[in-house]
Amino acid sequence: MSLRVKITLWVCAGIMLILFFSFTFVYYMFIRVTTKGEIDLLKEKTKAMILKDLPKHPEYWQNNSQLDELLIPQEMIRYIGPDSKVIYQIYSDPKLLRYQPMYVNKETILTETDSDGIFIFVQSPIFEEGHQVATLEIGRNLRRLGEYSQTLTSILLFTSIGALLAALLGGYFYTNVIFHPLQQLISAMQNIEKSGSFQHIKVPAKRPNDELTMLTMTFNRMIDRLQEMFDKQEQFLADASHELRTPLTIINSYANLLRRWAFRDDQLREEALEAISSESAQLQILTQNLLTMTDTKREDCDQLESFDLLPIVQATAASLRVTSGRDIEVDVMPEMTELYITGNPPQIKQLLVILLDNALKYSQRLVVLKVREDSGDRIRIEVIDQGIGVAEKDLPHLFNRFYRTDKARNRKHGGTGLGLSIAHHIVEKHAGTIELQSRLGEGTTALIQLPKSCQ
């Protein structure tokens, strides 16, 4: 059974349940209010007859004309003695006589229901000189009320049937409207499953601002994201294959060269071994970088630690000064003696190494590493060089994997094309932002903002 049919049936069942309780209440109140009104009338009539001092005037019963003015159709008046026997009675409906007379010592109300209708009785004691001598009983057949109740029941029944049909038809067409975007969603998913290609759901130009429209737009955004990730994956595999092919080709070529000629030529053997060793190291770096990029999980706050950033900044700059033989200026405010942040210290150090290494590769002038406390609970790190810079058209792509502005120059400097991607990845894992500002021939500034505490 489809969800649309289930919802339609559940809605109909709910409507019928509400109608059942509503109509039952209406029917009950109709019978109750009408019956109470009739009982009140009988009570008033009973009081009026008791005021006639019936024990001293038996002629009222012998001459029915005295009581005819009080007797109406479908009614009975009985005068009952202490032995529960009827002493006098007049009636206009013999059906009331089937009910046994009762001698009571207090006002009593009786309601009886059978196939002939609803019968009500009011019984009141009659006193003479302070002693009860009889019971006056007035009964009435509420035949009209029974007819009205049957008419009301028929009306409520037909109303319920009409409401049920309306609910079924309305529910069916309404669920068709509601589930139309879902049907499109299912159809799109099935087409994606069959064809392996991504497709969108059409959104009307005048779309309502409801949950189904939000679902459709969310699905389309998800498809865009999946398409983007799929394209990036394909590009990543193509780029990774290309990057792995180059060192593997070199290693294979030199291995063949060694097998054929190197045992005769010591210089050739040394050249081949050096090339194999260099390309193997390049492969190892590339593989490690690829593994780093696959770790997309952001660490929880309890997995991070609070540490002083300044010693890491100073130690990283000092280490690169030694390895590069270049000067790196660390610009920290004099009053800043410590700067604690929450994060992963090895990853932060790796971030600094990547940015400083890039600055040293593409600049022959002084490289500046600036650290500041930013507004709010954030810090700002800037790596500034005065090197060759980056063309404006290349800036949006610099964080893409394997992207190089000059492949020959990157190969010469030993780059893998993953450095800035890894830097961007580390900053995202720390809930920060990274931005590159550059002009060709004037230099580049890498601007990083990180939160001090875990977010």
KOLDOBA-893758 format. One record per residue (C-alpha): residue number from 1; residue in one letter; x, y, z. Coordinates in steps of 0.2 Angstrom, whole numbers. Each point is the difference from the previous one (the first is absolute). Layout:
- NUM | A | X | Y | Z
...
% end
This chain:
- 1 | M | 0 | 0 | 0
- 2 | S | 7 | 17 | -5
- 3 | L | 3 | 14 | 12
- 4 | R | -13 | 11 | -9
- 5 | V | -13 | -13 | 2
- 6 | K | 5 | -3 | 19
- 7 | I | -1 | 19 | 3
- 8 | T | -17 | 1 | -9
- 9 | L | -7 | -14 | 10
- 10 | W | 7 | 7 | 17
- 11 | V | -8 | 17 | -4
- 12 | C | -16 | -8 | -4
- 13 | A | 0 | -11 | 16
- 14 | G | 4 | 16 | 10
- 15 | I | -14 | 10 | -8
- 16 | M | -12 | -14 | 3
- 17 | L | 6 | -2 | 18
- 18 | I | -3 | 18 | 3
- 19 | L | -17 | 0 | -9
- 20 | F | -5 | -15 | 11
- 21 | F | 4 | 8 | 16
- 22 | S | -7 | 17 | -6
- 23 | F | -17 | -8 | -6
- 24 | T | -1 | -11 | 15
- 25 | F | 1 | 16 | 11
- 26 | V | -13 | 9 | -11
- 27 | Y | -12 | -15 | 1
- 28 | Y | 2 | -2 | 19
- 29 | M | -2 | 19 | 3
- 30 | F | -15 | 1 | -11
- 31 | I | -9 | -15 | 9
- 32 | R | 6 | 7 | 17
- 33 | V | -6 | 18 | -3
- 34 | T | -16 | -5 | -8
- 35 | T | -4 | -13 | 14
- 36 | K | 4 | 11 | 14
- 37 | G | -11 | 13 | -8
- 38 | E | -15 | -12 | 0
- 39 | I | 4 | -6 | 18
- 40 | D | 0 | 18 | 6
- 41 | L | -17 | 2 | -8
- 42 | L | -7 | -16 | 8
- 43 | K | 7 | 6 | 17
- 44 | E | -10 | 17 | -2
- 45 | K | -15 | -10 | -5
- 46 | T | 2 | -11 | 15
- 47 | K | 1 | 15 | 12
- 48 | A | -15 | 8 | -8
- 49 | M | -10 | -16 | 3
- 50 | I | 5 | -2 | 18
- 51 | L | -6 | 17 | 3
- 52 | K | -17 | -6 | -5
- 53 | D | -1 | -10 | 17
- 54 | L | -4 | -16 | -9
- 55 | P | -3 | -11 | 16
- 56 | K | -16 | 11 | 4
- 57 | H | -6 | 1 | -18
- 58 | P | -3 | -18 | -7
- 59 | E | -12 | 8 | -12
- 60 | Y | 14 | 6 | -11
- 61 | W | 4 | -18 | -5
- 62 | Q | -19 | -5 | -2
- 63 | N | -3 | 15 | -11
- 64 | N | 15 | 0 | -12
- 65 | S | -5 | 17 | -6
- 66 | Q | 8 | 8 | 15
- 67 | L | 17 | -8 | -5
- 68 | D | -2 | 1 | -19
- 69 | E | 8 | 17 | 0
- 70 | L | 16 | -7 | 7
- 71 | L | 0 | -16 | -10
- 72 | I | 9 | 1 | -17
- 73 | P | 3 | -13 | -13
- 74 | Q | 12 | -14 | 4
- 75 | E | -2 | 3 | 18
- 76 | M | -6 | -10 | 16
- 77 | I | -5 | 6 | 17
- 78 | R | -2 | -13 | 14
- 79 | Y | -5 | 1 | 18
- 80 | I | 9 | -14 | 10
- 81 | G | -4 | -6 | 17
- 82 | P | 12 | -6 | 14
- 83 | D | -2 | -18 | -7
- 84 | S | 7 | 5 | -17
- 85 | K | -17 | -2 | -8
- 86 | V | -8 | 12 | -11
- 87 | I | -15 | 9 | 7
- 88 | Y | -3 | 12 | -14
- 89 | Q | 8 | 2 | -17
- 90 | I | -3 | 9 | -16
- 91 | Y | 10 | -1 | -16
- 92 | S | 1 | 4 | -18
- 93 | D | 13 | -13 | -5
- 94 | P | -3 | -18 | 6
- 95 | K | 19 | -4 | -3
- 96 | L | 3 | 9 | 17
- 97 | L | -10 | -13 | 9
- 98 | R | 12 | -14 | -2
- 99 | Y | 12 | 8 | 13
- 100 | Q | -4 | -6 | 18
- 101 | P | -6 | 13 | 12
- 102 | M | 11 | 4 | 15
- 103 | Y | -4 | 8 | 17
- 104 | V | 14 | 11 | 4
- 105 | N | 3 | 12 | 15
- 106 | K | 11 | 13 | -9
- 107 | E | 0 | 8 | -17
- 108 | T | 6 | -13 | -13
- 109 | I | 5 | 2 | -18
- 110 | L | 0 | -15 | -11
- 111 | T | 6 | -1 | -19
- 112 | E | -4 | -16 | -10
- 113 | T | 5 | -4 | -18
- 114 | D | -6 | -13 | -11
- 115 | S | -4 | -3 | -18
- 116 | D | -16 | 11 | 1
- 117 | G | 10 | 15 | 6
- 118 | I | 5 | 9 | 16
- 119 | F | -11 | 0 | 15
- 120 | I | 2 | 12 | 15
- 121 | F | -9 | -1 | 17
- 122 | V | -1 | 12 | 14
- 123 | Q | -6 | -7 | 17
- 124 | S | -4 | 11 | 15
- 125 | P | -7 | -4 | 17
- 126 | I | -17 | 7 | 5
- 127 | F | -3 | 5 | 18
- 128 | E | -16 | 3 | 10
- 129 | E | 2 | 8 | 18
- 130 | G | 18 | -4 | 0
- 131 | H | -1 | -18 | -5
- 132 | Q | 3 | -8 | -17
- 133 | V | -15 | -7 | -7
- 134 | A | 4 | -3 | -19
- 135 | T | 12 | 2 | -14
- 136 | L | -4 | 11 | -15
- 137 | E | 9 | -7 | -16
- 138 | I | 0 | 9 | -17
- 139 | G | 7 | -9 | -15
- 140 | R | 3 | 6 | -17
- 141 | N | 5 | -8 | -16
- 142 | L | 13 | 10 | -9
- 143 | R | -4 | -8 | -17
- 144 | R | 4 | 16 | -9
- 145 | L | 17 | 1 | 8
- 146 | G | 3 | -18 | -6
- 147 | E | -4 | 5 | -17
- 148 | Y | 11 | 15 | 1
- 149 | S | 14 | -10 | 7
- 150 | Q | -1 | -12 | -15
- 151 | T | 0 | 14 | -12
- 152 | L | 15 | 8 | 9
- 153 | T | 9 | -17 | -1
- 154 | S | -4 | -2 | -19
- 155 | I | 7 | 18 | -3
- 156 | L | 15 | -4 | 11
- 157 | L | 3 | -16 | -9
- 158 | F | -2 | 7 | -18
- 159 | T | 11 | 15 | 6
- 160 | S | 14 | -13 | 6
- 161 | I | -1 | -9 | -17
- 162 | G | 1 | 16 | -9
- 163 | A | 15 | 6 | 10
- 164 | L | 8 | -17 | -2
- 165 | L | -1 | 1 | -19
- 166 | A | 5 | 18 | 0
- 167 | A | 15 | -4 | 11
- 168 | L | 5 | -15 | -11
- 169 | L | -1 | 10 | -16
- 170 | G | 8 | 16 | 7
- 171 | G | 13 | -10 | 9
- 172 | Y | 4 | -9 | -16
- 173 | F | 2 | 15 | -10
- 174 | Y | 8 | 10 | 14
- 175 | T | 13 | -13 | 3
- 176 | N | 3 | -1 | -19
- 177 | V | 5 | 19 | 1
- 178 | I | 10 | -3 | 15
- 179 | F | 9 | -15 | -6
- 180 | H | 4 | 6 | -17
- 181 | P | 17 | 7 | 5
- 182 | L | 3 | -16 | 9
- 183 | Q | -4 | -10 | -16
- 184 | Q | 12 | 12 | -10
- 185 | L | 13 | -4 | 13
- 186 | I | -3 | -19 | -1
- 187 | S | 1 | 1 | -19
- 188 | A | 16 | 10 | 0
- 189 | M | 8 | -12 | 12
- 190 | Q | -5 | -15 | -10
- 191 | N | 6 | 9 | -16
- 192 | I | 17 | 3 | 9
- 193 | E | 1 | -18 | 6
- 194 | K | -3 | -6 | -18
- 195 | S | 10 | 12 | -10
- 196 | G | 13 | 5 | 12
- 197 | S | -2 | 18 | -4
- 198 | F | -6 | 14 | 11
- 199 | Q | -16 | 10 | -3
- 200 | H | -10 | 14 | 8
- 201 | I | -18 | 1 | 4
- 202 | K | -9 | 15 | -8
- 203 | V | -5 | 13 | 12
- 204 | P | -15 | 11 | -6
- 205 | A | 4 | 19 | -3
- 206 | K | -13 | 5 | 13
- 207 | R | 4 | -13 | 13
- 208 | P | -9 | 0 | 16
- 209 | N | 10 | 2 | 16
- 210 | D | -4 | -17 | 8
- 211 | E | 9 | -15 | 6
- 212 | L | -2 | -10 | -17
- 213 | T | 8 | 14 | -9
- 214 | M | 14 | 1 | 13
- 215 | L | 2 | -19 | -3
- 216 | T | 1 | 2 | -19
- 217 | M | 13 | 14 | 2
- 218 | T | 10 | -10 | 13
- 219 | F | 0 | -15 | -12
- 220 | N | 6 | 11 | -14
- 221 | R | 14 | 7 | 10
- 222 | M | 5 | -17 | 6
- 223 | I | 1 | -5 | -18
- 224 | D | 11 | 15 | -4
- 225 | R | 11 | -5 | 14
- 226 | L | 1 | -18 | -5
- 227 | Q | 4 | 5 | -18
- 228 | E | 13 | 12 | 6
- 229 | M | 8 | -14 | 11
- 230 | F | -2 | -13 | -14
- 231 | D | 9 | 12 | -12
- 232 | K | 14 | 4 | 13
- 233 | Q | 2 | -19 | 3
- 234 | E | 2 | -3 | -18
- 235 | Q | 12 | 15 | -2
- 236 | F | 9 | -6 | 16
- 237 | L | 2 | -18 | -7
- 238 | A | 6 | 7 | -17
- 239 | D | 12 | 12 | 8
- 240 | A | 6 | -13 | 13
- 241 | S | 3 | -12 | -14
- 242 | H | 10 | 13 | -10
- 243 | E | 10 | 5 | 15
- 244 | L | 4 | -19 | 5
- 245 | R | 4 | -4 | -19
- 246 | T | 14 | 12 | -1
- 247 | P | 11 | -6 | 14
- 248 | L | -5 | -18 | -4
- 249 | T | 5 | 2 | -18
- 250 | I | 17 | 7 | 6
- 251 | I | 3 | -14 | 12
- 252 | N | -4 | -13 | -13
- 253 | S | 11 | 8 | -13
- 254 | Y | 15 | 1 | 11
- 255 | A | -4 | -18 | 6
- 256 | N | 1 | -6 | -18
- 257 | L | 15 | 10 | -3
- 258 | L | 9 | -7 | 16
- 259 | R | -5 | -18 | -6
- 260 | R | 8 | 3 | -17
- 261 | W | 15 | 12 | 2
- 262 | A | 3 | 5 | 18
- 263 | F | 11 | -15 | 4
- 264 | R | 13 | 6 | -13
- 265 | D | -1 | 19 | 4
- 266 | D | 2 | 6 | 18
- 267 | Q | -5 | 18 | -3
- 268 | L | -16 | -6 | -9
- 269 | R | -4 | -12 | 15
- 270 | E | 2 | 15 | 12
- 271 | E | -11 | 11 | -10
- 272 | A | -13 | -13 | -2
- 273 | L | 0 | -4 | 19
- 274 | E | -1 | 18 | 4
- 275 | A | -15 | 3 | -11
- 276 | I | -9 | -15 | 7
- 277 | S | 3 | 5 | 17
- 278 | S | -6 | 18 | -4
- 279 | E | -15 | -6 | -8
- 280 | S | -4 | -12 | 13
- 281 | A | 1 | 14 | 13
- 282 | Q | -12 | 10 | -11
- 283 | L | -12 | -15 | -1
- 284 | Q | 1 | -2 | 19
- 285 | I | -4 | 19 | 3
- 286 | L | -14 | -1 | -13
- 287 | T | -8 | -15 | 8
- 288 | Q | 1 | 8 | 17
- 289 | N | -8 | 15 | -6
- 290 | L | -14 | -10 | -8
- 291 | L | -3 | -9 | 16
- 292 | T | -1 | 17 | 9
- 293 | M | -13 | 6 | -12
- 294 | T | -11 | -15 | 3
- 295 | D | -2 | 4 | 18
- 296 | T | -15 | 11 | -1
- 297 | K | -7 | -3 | 18
- 298 | R | 0 | 15 | 11
- 299 | E | 7 | -4 | 17
- 300 | D | -11 | 2 | 15
- 301 | C | 4 | 13 | 13
- 302 | D | 6 | -13 | 13
- 303 | Q | 13 | -6 | -13
- 304 | L | 8 | 17 | -1
- 305 | E | 11 | 8 | 12
- 306 | S | 4 | 18 | 6
- 307 | F | 18 | 5 | -4
- 308 | D | 10 | 16 | -2
- 309 | L | 2 | 4 | -18
- 310 | L | 15 | 12 | 1
- 311 | P | 13 | -14 | 4
- 312 | I | -6 | -10 | -15
- 313 | V | 1 | 16 | -11
- 314 | Q | 18 | 4 | 6
- 315 | A | 6 | -18 | -2
- 316 | T | -7 | -3 | -17
- 317 | A | 7 | 16 | -7
- 318 | A | 17 | -4 | 8
- 319 | S | 0 | -17 | -8
- 320 | L | -4 | 6 | -17
- 321 | R | 14 | 14 | 2
- 322 | V | 12 | -14 | 2
- 323 | T | -6 | -12 | -14
- 324 | S | -2 | 15 | -13
- 325 | G | 14 | 11 | 5
- 326 | R | -12 | 14 | -1
- 327 | D | -6 | 13 | 12
- 328 | I | -18 | -1 | 7
- 329 | E | -6 | 15 | 11
- 330 | V | -13 | -5 | 13
- 331 | D | -11 | 15 | 4
- 332 | V | -8 | -1 | 17
- 333 | M | -6 | 14 | 11
- 334 | P | 13 | 4 | 14
- 335 | E | -13 | -1 | 14
- 336 | M | -6 | -17 | -7
- 337 | T | 10 | -13 | 11
- 338 | E | -12 | -15 | -3
- 339 | L | -15 | -4 | -11
- 340 | Y | -10 | -15 | 5
- 341 | I | -11 | -8 | -13
- 342 | T | -9 | -17 | 0
- 343 | G | 4 | -12 | -15
- 344 | N | 12 | -13 | -6
- 345 | P | 18 | 6 | 2
- 346 | P | 8 | -11 | -13
- 347 | Q | -13 | 5 | -13
- 348 | I | 2 | 19 | 4
- 349 | K | 19 | -3 | -2
- 350 | Q | -3 | -9 | -17
- 351 | L | -11 | 15 | -5
- 352 | L | 14 | 12 | 4
- 353 | V | 13 | -10 | -9
- 354 | I | -10 | -1 | -16
- 355 | L | -3 | 18 | -1
- 356 | L | 18 | 5 | 4
- 357 | D | 7 | -13 | -12
- 358 | N | -11 | 7 | -14
- 359 | A | 5 | 18 | 4
- 360 | L | 19 | -5 | 1
- 361 | K | -2 | -9 | -17
- 362 | Y | -7 | 14 | -10
- 363 | S | 9 | 15 | 8
- 364 | Q | 18 | 5 | 2
- 365 | R | -4 | 14 | 12
- 366 | L | -4 | 0 | 18
- 367 | V | -15 | -10 | 6
- 368 | V | -10 | 7 | 14
- 369 | L | -11 | -11 | 12
- 370 | K | -12 | 11 | 10
- 371 | V | -11 | -5 | 14
- 372 | R | -13 | 10 | 8
- 373 | E | -15 | -1 | 11
- 374 | D | -16 | 4 | -10
- 375 | S | -16 | 7 | 5
- 376 | G | -11 | -12 | 11
- 377 | D | 7 | -17 | 5
- 378 | R | 11 | -2 | -16
- 379 | I | 18 | 2 | -5
- 380 | R | 7 | 5 | -17
- 381 | I | 16 | -7 | -8
- 382 | E | 7 | 8 | -16
- 383 | V | 15 | -7 | -10
- 384 | I | 6 | 14 | -12
- 385 | D | 12 | -2 | -14
- 386 | Q | 6 | 12 | -13
- 387 | G | 2 | -13 | -14
- 388 | I | -6 | -3 | -17
- 389 | G | -19 | 0 | 5
- 390 | V | -14 | -8 | -8
- 391 | A | -11 | 5 | -14
- 392 | E | -18 | 5 | 5
- 393 | K | -7 | -14 | -11
- 394 | D | 9 | -13 | 10
- 395 | L | -5 | 6 | 17
- 396 | P | -17 | -9 | 1
- 397 | H | 8 | -17 | -4
- 398 | L | 16 | 0 | 11
- 399 | F | -9 | -11 | 13
- 400 | N | -5 | -13 | -12
- 401 | R | 10 | -16 | 0
- 402 | F | 15 | -1 | -12
- 403 | Y | -3 | 17 | -7
- 404 | R | 16 | 8 | -6
- 405 | T | 2 | 17 | -8
- 406 | D | 16 | -5 | -8
- 407 | K | 2 | -19 | 0
- 408 | A | 18 | 1 | -6
- 409 | R | 5 | 11 | 14
- 410 | N | -9 | -10 | 13
- 411 | R | 8 | -16 | -6
- 412 | K | 17 | 9 | 2
- 413 | H | -4 | 5 | 18
- 414 | G | -6 | -17 | 4
- 415 | G | -18 | 4 | 3
- 416 | T | -14 | -12 | -1
- 417 | G | -14 | 12 | -2
- 418 | L | -8 | -5 | 16
- 419 | G | 8 | 13 | 13
- 420 | L | -14 | 13 | -1
- 421 | S | -14 | -13 | 0
- 422 | I | 7 | -8 | 16
- 423 | A | 2 | 18 | 7
- 424 | H | -18 | 4 | -4
- 425 | H | -5 | -17 | 7
- 426 | I | 9 | 3 | 17
- 427 | V | -8 | 17 | 2
- 428 | E | -18 | -7 | -4
- 429 | K | 3 | -14 | 13
- 430 | H | 4 | 14 | 13
- 431 | A | -16 | 10 | -5
- 432 | G | 10 | 14 | -7
- 433 | T | 2 | 9 | -17
- 434 | I | 15 | 2 | -12
- 435 | E | 1 | 13 | -14
- 436 | L | 14 | 4 | -13
- 437 | Q | 3 | 18 | -5
- 438 | S | 12 | 2 | -15
- 439 | R | 5 | 10 | -15
- 440 | L | 11 | -6 | -13
- 441 | G | 18 | 6 | 2
- 442 | E | -4 | 8 | 17
- 443 | G | -1 | -14 | 12
- 444 | T | -13 | -11 | 10
- 445 | T | -8 | 1 | 17
- 446 | A | -8 | -15 | 8
- 447 | L | -13 | 6 | 13
- 448 | I | -6 | -13 | 13
- 449 | Q | -13 | 3 | 13
- 450 | L | -2 | -13 | 14
- 451 | P | -11 | -1 | 15
- 452 | K | 9 | 0 | 17
- 453 | S | -12 | -12 | 8
- 454 | C | -8 | -16 | -7
- 455 | Q | -17 | 4 | -10
% end
